[in-house]
């Protein structure tokens, strides 16, 4: 790797400091890194981010989330594609292994659940712990997430901070603002609850933008759990019930996706139509 885009040299030089921060962080191991890409590389990547109405966006539009994803790097601009390639390179994976203490990490170019993400005004992502195994490689256990924020501008009053909650869902112990060229790396397991559940208040022509990649280890007895959405302590009973019902529906879809090979493309249009109908009925 030439490191023309990712400032890996600086990250490696900071490993002793970053490793201590990562492993001692609460409520679960994580670290926030700024200026991960060189400045000119970030500027190009942000400029290349697909337009809000790009046809390759897939809607994830239901009670627990309203966001869009693009898992097809061949539809991205050249800088975004090369950034993703550096994130799956042996050098960067080696950095993650040293940072997290997890050996044998496997990057995932299929972008199962990852890729580019955008959330528009009014969008949200309820607190959740991610699905635990790869949908195709059933023995791959999900271990590490990276999120690179690609916002050219993000204002505090727009919301969208990623909340990191303790395993008992009693409090958000950390919040991460989605500032441009900022990366969050965290260990993912059944208790790594995170999300941004309050509706975004950004302008209509602004989106909360990121690139997500996930890393796995091969396990003989990988334990499958679908995305586990949770209510916050102060949320009303009706909302709690809706979150629970939707969580069960997502679990059924997750099982069907694994057993029948159903792709997200087949359901994204249906989810979007249902979401529009639901919004009309609640106005």
Residue frames as qw, qx, qy, qz and C-alpha x, y, z in Angstrom:
[[0.000, 0.888, 0.460, 0.000, 0.00, 0.00, 0.00],
 [0.441, 0.452, -0.009, 0.775, 1.34, 3.44, -0.94],
 [0.292, -0.587, -0.497, 0.568, -0.52, 5.24, 1.88],
 [0.157, 0.224, 0.285, 0.918, -1.39, 8.00, -0.61],
 [0.379, -0.552, -0.402, -0.624, -4.86, 8.35, 0.88],
 [0.736, -0.628, -0.244, -0.060, -4.84, 7.00, 4.46],
 [0.052, 0.784, -0.485, 0.384, -2.33, 8.52, 6.88],
 [0.933, -0.220, -0.285, -0.011, -1.37, 5.10, 8.17],
 [0.574, 0.310, -0.433, 0.622, 2.12, 6.16, 9.17],
 [0.195, -0.463, 0.307, -0.808, 0.78, 8.59, 11.77],
 [0.832, -0.323, -0.077, -0.445, -1.70, 6.01, 13.06],
 [0.899, 0.024, -0.375, 0.224, 1.02, 3.39, 13.45],
 [0.340, 0.395, -0.426, 0.740, 3.30, 5.85, 15.21],
 [0.397, -0.405, 0.251, -0.785, 0.53, 6.54, 17.73],
 [0.708, -0.135, -0.660, -0.211, -0.26, 2.86, 18.39],
 [0.381, -0.083, -0.736, 0.553, 0.93, 2.71, 22.03],
 [0.173, 0.072, 0.294, -0.937, -1.23, 5.70, 22.94],
 [0.587, 0.006, -0.330, -0.739, -4.20, 4.62, 20.84],
 [0.574, -0.071, -0.816, -0.018, -4.11, 1.04, 22.11],
 [0.163, -0.153, -0.687, 0.692, -4.39, 2.24, 25.70],
 [0.360, 0.111, 0.066, -0.924, -7.26, 4.59, 24.79],
 [0.596, 0.014, -0.599, -0.534, -9.06, 1.84, 22.89],
 [0.545, -0.116, -0.824, 0.102, -8.88, -0.88, 25.50],
 [0.161, -0.225, -0.627, 0.729, -9.78, 1.37, 28.45],
 [0.256, -0.126, -0.216, -0.934, -12.66, 3.18, 26.73],
 [0.209, 0.332, 0.823, -0.411, -16.19, 2.94, 28.09],
 [0.785, -0.231, 0.379, -0.433, -18.82, 1.60, 27.60],
 [0.943, 0.106, 0.279, 0.145, -16.94, -0.78, 25.26],
 [0.549, -0.334, 0.356, 0.678, -13.54, -0.66, 23.55],
 [0.463, 0.790, 0.342, 0.210, -13.38, 2.14, 21.00],
 [0.407, -0.408, 0.092, 0.812, -11.31, 5.06, 19.80],
 [0.372, 0.883, 0.270, -0.095, -12.04, 8.24, 17.84],
 [0.585, -0.179, 0.327, 0.720, -9.43, 9.32, 15.28],
 [0.299, 0.878, 0.125, -0.352, -9.33, 12.62, 13.40],
 [0.253, 0.792, -0.451, -0.326, -7.61, 13.35, 10.08],
 [0.807, -0.082, 0.581, 0.064, -7.45, 9.69, 9.06],
 [0.694, 0.545, 0.315, 0.350, -7.20, 10.60, 5.38],
 [0.384, -0.129, 0.113, 0.907, -4.70, 13.11, 4.09],
 [0.195, 0.551, 0.277, -0.763, -6.46, 16.46, 3.61],
 [0.312, 0.369, -0.480, -0.732, -6.45, 16.38, -0.20],
 [0.180, -0.072, -0.963, -0.185, -7.68, 12.77, -0.22],
 [0.082, 0.468, 0.737, -0.481, -10.54, 13.64, 2.12],
 [0.265, 0.507, -0.019, -0.820, -11.53, 16.59, -0.05],
 [0.316, 0.210, -0.729, -0.570, -11.67, 14.36, -3.14],
 [0.123, -0.206, -0.968, 0.079, -13.55, 11.59, -1.33],
 [0.151, 0.497, 0.543, -0.660, -16.14, 14.02, 0.05],
 [0.314, 0.440, -0.268, -0.798, -16.64, 15.56, -3.38],
 [0.302, 0.126, -0.858, -0.397, -17.18, 12.11, -4.90],
 [0.244, 0.169, 0.839, -0.455, -19.81, 11.04, -2.36],
 [0.063, 0.384, 0.797, 0.462, -22.91, 10.03, -4.35],
 [0.247, -0.260, -0.084, -0.930, -25.71, 12.56, -4.74],
 [0.407, -0.025, 0.633, -0.658, -28.66, 12.25, -2.39],
 [0.780, 0.328, 0.206, -0.491, -30.92, 10.91, -5.15],
 [0.143, 0.472, -0.819, -0.292, -28.32, 8.66, -6.77],
 [0.823, 0.014, -0.289, -0.488, -30.10, 5.54, -8.15],
 [0.629, 0.174, -0.735, 0.182, -27.72, 3.13, -6.41],
 [0.218, -0.291, 0.591, -0.720, -28.90, 4.07, -2.91],
 [0.477, -0.303, -0.810, -0.157, -30.94, 1.34, -1.17],
 [0.387, -0.559, 0.123, -0.723, -33.41, 2.39, 1.49],
 [0.393, -0.167, -0.838, 0.340, -33.34, 0.88, 4.97],
 [0.268, -0.281, 0.014, -0.921, -36.62, 2.48, 6.01],
 [0.581, -0.419, -0.687, -0.122, -38.49, 1.03, 8.94],
 [0.509, -0.827, -0.205, -0.120, -39.31, 1.81, 12.58],
 [0.741, -0.557, 0.056, 0.370, -35.76, 1.36, 13.85],
 [0.412, -0.370, 0.337, 0.762, -33.86, 3.14, 11.09],
 [0.516, 0.810, 0.266, -0.074, -34.30, 5.47, 8.15],
 [0.224, -0.693, 0.482, 0.487, -31.07, 5.55, 6.19],
 [0.799, 0.573, -0.087, -0.158, -29.73, 4.65, 2.74],
 [0.612, -0.491, 0.554, 0.278, -26.80, 2.42, 1.83],
 [0.679, 0.647, -0.298, -0.177, -24.63, 1.69, -1.20],
 [0.766, -0.404, 0.493, 0.087, -22.67, -1.58, -1.00],
 [0.823, 0.451, 0.255, 0.234, -21.33, -1.49, -4.58],
 [0.404, -0.641, 0.225, 0.613, -17.81, 0.01, -4.75],
 [0.434, 0.158, 0.600, 0.653, -17.86, -0.27, -8.55],
 [0.082, 0.814, 0.478, 0.319, -20.46, 2.54, -8.55],
 [0.396, -0.827, -0.100, 0.387, -18.34, 4.84, -6.35],
 [0.305, 0.920, -0.246, 0.027, -15.86, 7.47, -7.44],
 [0.767, 0.357, -0.445, 0.294, -12.19, 6.44, -7.75],
 [0.040, 0.522, -0.560, 0.643, -11.02, 8.06, -4.51],
 [0.720, -0.304, 0.288, -0.553, -13.76, 6.48, -2.41],
 [0.971, 0.130, -0.185, -0.081, -13.00, 3.10, -3.96],
 [0.588, 0.443, -0.510, 0.445, -9.29, 3.41, -3.29],
 [0.290, -0.512, 0.478, -0.651, -9.91, 4.51, 0.30],
 [0.898, -0.168, 0.145, -0.380, -11.99, 1.36, 0.85],
 [0.880, 0.306, -0.331, 0.149, -9.25, -0.75, -0.73],
 [0.236, 0.531, -0.576, 0.574, -6.72, 0.69, 1.71],
 [0.564, -0.395, 0.388, -0.613, -9.05, -0.14, 4.60],
 [0.977, -0.028, 0.102, -0.185, -9.08, -3.82, 3.56],
 [0.553, 0.632, -0.515, 0.170, -5.33, -3.95, 2.87],
 [0.818, -0.168, -0.460, 0.301, -3.03, -6.18, 4.96],
 [0.329, 0.240, -0.335, 0.850, -1.31, -3.09, 6.36],
 [0.379, -0.394, 0.066, -0.835, -4.48, -1.49, 7.67],
 [0.855, -0.302, -0.345, -0.242, -5.87, -4.80, 8.94],
 [0.696, 0.028, -0.486, 0.528, -2.58, -5.31, 10.76],
 [0.001, 0.334, -0.266, 0.904, -2.99, -1.90, 12.39],
 [0.664, -0.377, -0.127, -0.632, -6.50, -2.90, 13.55],
 [0.866, -0.157, -0.466, 0.087, -5.21, -6.16, 14.99],
 [0.472, 0.113, -0.458, 0.745, -2.56, -4.35, 17.02],
 [0.230, -0.359, 0.098, -0.899, -5.03, -1.68, 18.13],
 [0.747, -0.300, -0.120, -0.581, -7.79, -4.06, 19.21],
 [0.326, -0.403, 0.827, -0.220, -5.74, -7.08, 20.30],
 [0.836, 0.251, 0.391, -0.294, -7.90, -9.27, 18.02],
 [0.162, -0.428, 0.753, 0.473, -5.82, -11.45, 15.69],
 [0.272, 0.186, 0.903, 0.275, -6.91, -13.10, 12.46],
 [0.340, 0.588, 0.284, -0.677, -9.19, -10.26, 11.35],
 [0.400, 0.278, 0.736, 0.471, -10.84, -10.79, 7.96],
 [0.181, 0.333, -0.038, -0.925, -11.89, -7.73, 5.93],
 [0.448, 0.452, 0.767, -0.081, -15.11, -7.91, 3.91],
 [0.033, -0.174, 0.413, 0.893, -15.09, -6.44, 0.40],
 [0.086, -0.455, -0.817, -0.343, -18.67, -7.69, -0.10],
 [0.128, -0.233, 0.154, -0.952, -19.71, -4.89, 2.30],
 [0.414, -0.436, -0.792, -0.105, -22.22, -7.07, 4.15],
 [0.350, -0.799, -0.447, 0.198, -24.12, -4.34, 6.02],
 [0.422, -0.523, 0.059, 0.738, -21.36, -1.83, 5.28],
 [0.419, 0.511, 0.454, 0.597, -20.41, 0.44, 2.39],
 [0.044, 0.203, -0.018, 0.978, -21.51, 4.06, 2.02],
 [0.146, -0.611, -0.753, 0.193, -24.35, 5.32, 4.22],
 [0.006, -0.249, -0.029, -0.968, -26.40, 8.50, 4.18],
 [0.115, -0.587, -0.750, 0.284, -29.16, 9.69, 6.51],
 [0.077, 0.512, 0.313, 0.796, -31.37, 12.60, 5.47],
 [0.229, -0.253, 0.283, -0.896, -33.24, 15.26, 7.43],
 [0.764, -0.195, 0.062, -0.612, -35.65, 13.54, 9.82],
 [0.816, 0.158, -0.556, -0.014, -33.73, 10.27, 9.63],
 [0.521, -0.631, 0.464, -0.338, -32.56, 8.25, 12.60],
 [0.656, 0.187, -0.730, 0.045, -30.93, 5.00, 13.72],
 [0.720, -0.612, 0.010, -0.329, -32.23, 3.53, 16.97],
 [0.271, -0.633, 0.708, -0.158, -29.81, 2.20, 19.57],
 [0.966, 0.153, -0.097, -0.187, -28.72, -1.31, 18.61],
 [0.469, -0.493, 0.695, 0.232, -26.07, -3.98, 18.71],
 [0.456, 0.489, -0.514, -0.537, -25.15, -5.17, 15.22],
 [0.973, 0.106, -0.085, -0.185, -25.80, -8.58, 13.68],
 [0.562, -0.661, 0.493, 0.061, -23.05, -10.92, 14.83],
 [0.627, -0.106, 0.687, 0.352, -22.20, -13.15, 11.84],
 [0.104, 0.323, -0.524, -0.781, -21.70, -12.67, 8.12],
 [0.730, 0.282, 0.230, -0.579, -24.76, -13.44, 6.00],
 [0.779, 0.461, -0.381, -0.188, -22.80, -15.55, 3.48],
 [0.482, 0.336, -0.737, 0.334, -19.83, -16.85, 5.47],
 [0.692, -0.576, -0.285, -0.328, -21.69, -18.45, 8.37],
 [0.813, -0.316, -0.267, 0.409, -18.50, -19.10, 10.37],
 [0.339, 0.382, -0.103, 0.854, -17.39, -15.47, 10.22],
 [0.369, -0.714, -0.514, 0.299, -18.00, -13.71, 13.53],
 [0.188, 0.828, 0.078, 0.523, -18.18, -9.92, 13.39],
 [0.690, -0.351, -0.326, 0.542, -15.56, -8.35, 15.65],
 [0.291, -0.405, -0.016, 0.867, -14.61, -4.79, 14.64],
 [0.324, 0.830, 0.441, 0.109, -16.45, -1.86, 13.01],
 [0.327, -0.237, 0.069, 0.912, -14.93, 1.24, 11.46],
 [0.223, 0.850, 0.477, -0.002, -16.95, 4.32, 10.55],
 [0.380, -0.093, 0.158, 0.907, -15.36, 7.13, 8.52],
 [0.192, 0.793, 0.444, -0.370, -17.45, 10.28, 8.41],
 [0.452, 0.192, 0.467, 0.736, -17.47, 12.04, 5.06],
 [0.031, 0.903, 0.424, -0.067, -19.38, 15.23, 5.89],
 [0.442, 0.461, 0.011, 0.769, -17.86, 18.37, 4.40],
 [0.155, -0.371, 0.284, -0.871, -19.75, 20.32, 7.07],
 [0.515, -0.454, -0.723, -0.072, -21.70, 19.18, 10.12],
 [0.148, -0.523, 0.231, -0.807, -23.19, 21.50, 12.74],
 [0.037, 0.018, -0.862, 0.505, -23.86, 20.51, 16.32],
 [0.459, 0.180, 0.340, -0.800, -27.45, 21.73, 16.19],
 [0.630, 0.211, -0.517, -0.540, -28.26, 19.22, 13.43],
 [0.860, -0.264, 0.337, -0.279, -27.91, 16.30, 15.89],
 [0.843, 0.437, -0.310, -0.049, -26.59, 13.00, 14.59],
 [0.099, -0.633, 0.729, -0.243, -24.05, 12.29, 17.32],
 [0.737, 0.007, -0.668, -0.099, -23.45, 8.55, 17.63],
 [0.555, -0.591, 0.344, -0.473, -24.38, 7.50, 21.16],
 [0.524, 0.208, -0.814, 0.137, -22.50, 4.62, 22.80],
 [0.676, -0.490, 0.054, -0.548, -24.59, 2.96, 25.52],
 [0.220, -0.397, 0.850, -0.265, -23.67, 0.59, 28.34],
 [0.224, -0.008, -0.946, -0.235, -24.77, -3.04, 28.13],
 [0.010, -0.432, -0.819, 0.378, -27.67, -2.52, 30.56],
 [0.061, 0.581, 0.476, 0.657, -29.00, 0.44, 28.54],
 [0.355, -0.721, -0.450, 0.390, -28.91, 2.80, 31.52],
 [0.058, -0.892, 0.051, 0.445, -26.92, 5.67, 29.99],
 [0.698, 0.662, -0.044, 0.271, -25.00, 6.89, 26.95],
 [0.685, -0.595, 0.074, 0.414, -21.41, 6.91, 28.18],
 [0.334, -0.321, 0.399, 0.791, -19.91, 8.49, 25.06],
 [0.516, 0.761, 0.340, -0.197, -21.09, 10.50, 22.06],
 [0.507, -0.153, 0.475, 0.703, -19.25, 10.94, 18.76],
 [0.355, 0.739, 0.070, -0.568, -19.96, 13.91, 16.50],
 [0.799, 0.337, 0.435, 0.244, -19.87, 12.92, 12.79],
 [0.001, -0.865, 0.237, 0.442, -17.22, 15.48, 11.86],
 [0.766, 0.614, -0.176, -0.067, -15.59, 15.14, 8.46],
 [0.550, 0.531, -0.593, 0.251, -12.49, 12.91, 8.24],
 [0.422, -0.449, 0.620, -0.486, -13.21, 11.48, 11.70],
 [0.640, 0.058, -0.745, -0.181, -13.12, 7.71, 12.24],
 [0.654, -0.415, 0.428, -0.465, -14.70, 5.68, 15.01],
 [0.542, 0.215, -0.812, -0.041, -13.29, 2.18, 15.54],
 [0.555, -0.373, 0.472, -0.575, -14.98, -0.13, 18.02],
 [0.002, 0.076, -0.997, 0.025, -15.23, -3.75, 19.07],
 [0.625, -0.084, -0.195, -0.751, -18.63, -5.15, 18.17],
 [0.121, -0.038, -0.977, 0.173, -20.43, -7.82, 20.17],
 [0.246, -0.565, -0.759, -0.211, -23.89, -8.52, 21.56],
 [0.340, -0.740, -0.419, 0.402, -23.54, -5.63, 24.04],
 [0.330, -0.154, 0.158, 0.918, -21.98, -2.85, 21.92],
 [0.169, 0.772, 0.611, -0.054, -25.10, -0.69, 21.78],
 [0.211, -0.310, 0.169, 0.912, -24.90, 2.43, 19.62],
 [0.237, 0.626, 0.665, 0.332, -27.01, 4.65, 17.38],
 [0.019, -0.060, -0.063, 0.996, -28.36, 8.15, 16.77],
 [0.056, 0.461, 0.885, -0.021, -32.06, 7.75, 17.58],
 [0.116, 0.710, 0.318, -0.618, -33.20, 11.39, 17.45],
 [0.584, 0.692, 0.385, 0.177, -34.38, 12.74, 14.10],
 [0.502, -0.044, 0.157, 0.850, -31.76, 14.78, 12.23],
 [0.119, 0.875, 0.332, -0.331, -32.51, 18.49, 11.83],
 [0.372, -0.266, 0.433, 0.777, -30.01, 19.21, 9.05],
 [0.395, 0.473, -0.136, -0.776, -31.19, 21.16, 5.97],
 [0.859, 0.328, 0.284, -0.269, -33.04, 19.25, 3.27],
 [0.690, 0.670, -0.272, 0.025, -30.01, 19.39, 0.97],
 [0.001, 0.628, -0.729, 0.273, -27.58, 17.98, 3.57],
 [0.925, -0.143, -0.313, -0.159, -27.07, 14.33, 4.57],
 [0.546, -0.645, 0.531, -0.065, -25.16, 12.64, 7.37],
 [0.792, 0.506, -0.327, -0.100, -22.57, 10.70, 5.35],
 [0.503, -0.599, 0.622, -0.034, -20.19, 7.89, 6.20],
 [0.667, 0.346, -0.645, -0.141, -18.28, 4.83, 5.01],
 [0.718, -0.431, 0.447, -0.314, -18.55, 1.68, 7.12],
 [0.634, 0.341, -0.691, -0.066, -16.42, -1.45, 6.95],
 [0.805, -0.443, 0.246, -0.310, -16.63, -4.52, 9.17],
 [0.307, 0.517, -0.795, 0.078, -14.02, -7.09, 10.11],
 [0.917, -0.208, -0.062, -0.334, -14.57, -10.71, 11.14],
 [0.137, -0.479, 0.866, -0.045, -12.76, -13.71, 12.57],
 [0.686, 0.037, -0.630, -0.361, -13.45, -17.27, 11.51],
 [0.405, -0.309, 0.675, -0.534, -14.99, -19.27, 14.36],
 [0.137, -0.035, -0.978, -0.153, -16.01, -22.92, 14.43],
 [0.138, -0.581, -0.794, 0.115, -19.11, -22.11, 16.46],
 [0.016, 0.131, 0.038, 0.991, -20.03, -18.56, 15.49],
 [0.070, 0.503, 0.759, -0.407, -23.21, -17.46, 17.29],
 [0.063, 0.406, 0.496, 0.765, -25.81, -15.82, 15.01],
 [0.016, -0.640, -0.553, 0.533, -27.79, -12.88, 16.35],
 [0.280, 0.690, 0.419, 0.520, -29.66, -10.40, 14.20],
 [0.119, 0.404, -0.151, 0.894, -29.49, -6.65, 14.84],
 [0.377, -0.515, -0.710, 0.298, -30.74, -6.06, 18.39],
 [0.028, -0.562, -0.095, -0.822, -32.56, -2.72, 18.57],
 [0.385, -0.408, -0.676, 0.477, -33.24, -1.34, 22.04],
 [0.132, -0.874, -0.294, -0.363, -35.32, 1.46, 23.53],
 [0.235, 0.382, -0.439, 0.778, -33.76, 4.14, 25.69],
 [0.187, -0.269, -0.801, 0.501, -34.89, 4.27, 29.34],
 [0.158, 0.376, 0.311, -0.859, -37.05, 7.40, 28.90],
 [0.254, 0.033, -0.613, -0.748, -38.87, 6.29, 25.75],
 [0.633, -0.035, 0.227, -0.739, -42.63, 5.78, 25.96],
 [0.610, -0.019, 0.777, -0.154, -44.31, 2.40, 26.07],
 [0.730, 0.610, 0.207, -0.228, -45.80, 2.74, 22.59],
 [0.367, 0.790, -0.483, -0.090, -42.39, 3.43, 21.11],
 [0.333, -0.435, 0.830, -0.102, -40.88, 0.56, 23.09],
 [0.740, 0.235, 0.598, -0.199, -43.49, -1.80, 21.67],
 [0.642, 0.744, -0.056, -0.175, -42.88, -0.56, 18.12],
 [0.078, 0.727, -0.682, -0.025, -39.13, -1.07, 18.51],
 [0.499, -0.215, 0.827, -0.145, -39.67, -4.61, 19.80],
 [0.766, 0.452, 0.406, -0.211, -42.10, -5.58, 17.01],
 [0.510, 0.808, -0.271, -0.117, -39.80, -4.17, 14.36],
 [0.180, -0.608, 0.773, -0.025, -36.82, -5.97, 15.93],
 [0.674, 0.051, 0.725, -0.132, -38.69, -9.27, 15.54],
 [0.703, 0.674, 0.157, -0.163, -39.50, -8.47, 11.92],
 [0.227, 0.816, -0.526, -0.070, -35.85, -7.69, 11.21],
 [0.432, -0.370, 0.820, -0.069, -34.87, -11.01, 12.79],
 [0.764, 0.346, 0.526, -0.141, -37.28, -12.89, 10.49],
 [0.557, 0.815, -0.129, -0.097, -35.85, -11.09, 7.47],
 [0.098, -0.723, 0.684, 0.011, -32.31, -11.82, 8.66],
 [0.623, -0.108, 0.772, -0.066, -33.11, -15.55, 8.84],
 [0.735, 0.581, 0.334, -0.106, -34.73, -15.53, 5.40],
 [0.300, 0.879, -0.353, -0.117, -31.78, -13.65, 3.93],
 [0.263, -0.549, 0.793, 0.017, -29.38, -16.29, 5.22],
 [0.614, 0.066, 0.781, -0.087, -31.43, -19.37, 4.30],
 [0.618, 0.629, 0.471, -0.031, -32.93, -18.24, 0.99],
 [0.524, 0.000, 0.312, 0.793, -30.24, -15.90, -0.27],
 [0.127, 0.891, 0.421, 0.114, -32.65, -12.94, -0.44],
 [0.475, 0.169, -0.041, 0.863, -30.80, -9.73, -1.24],
 [0.069, -0.510, -0.363, 0.777, -31.40, -6.29, 0.25],
 [0.097, 0.115, -0.431, -0.890, -32.24, -5.02, -3.24],
 [0.242, -0.336, -0.841, -0.348, -35.38, -7.21, -3.32],
 [0.314, -0.656, -0.653, 0.210, -36.85, -5.65, -0.18],
 [0.261, -0.235, -0.127, 0.928, -35.53, -2.07, -0.20],
 [0.173, -0.218, -0.420, -0.864, -38.25, -0.83, -2.57],
 [0.501, -0.519, -0.663, -0.197, -40.98, -2.52, -0.54],
 [0.470, -0.441, -0.456, 0.613, -39.61, -1.08, 2.71],
 [0.113, -0.067, 0.065, 0.989, -39.56, 2.40, 1.20],
 [0.332, -0.368, -0.539, -0.682, -43.19, 2.14, 0.01],
 [0.552, -0.537, -0.628, 0.110, -44.30, 0.91, 3.44],
 [0.391, -0.297, -0.281, 0.824, -42.39, 3.76, 5.08],
 [0.067, -0.136, -0.250, -0.956, -44.09, 6.36, 2.87],
 [0.477, -0.466, -0.618, -0.416, -47.51, 4.87, 3.64],
 [0.554, -0.471, -0.550, 0.411, -46.78, 4.87, 7.37],
 [0.240, -0.139, -0.112, 0.954, -45.67, 8.52, 7.30],
 [0.239, -0.308, -0.420, -0.819, -48.90, 9.54, 5.50],
 [0.566, -0.507, -0.627, -0.175, -51.06, 7.78, 8.10],
 [0.551, -0.463, -0.429, 0.546, -49.29, 9.45, 11.03],
 [0.188, 0.219, 0.072, 0.955, -49.45, 13.01, 9.71]]
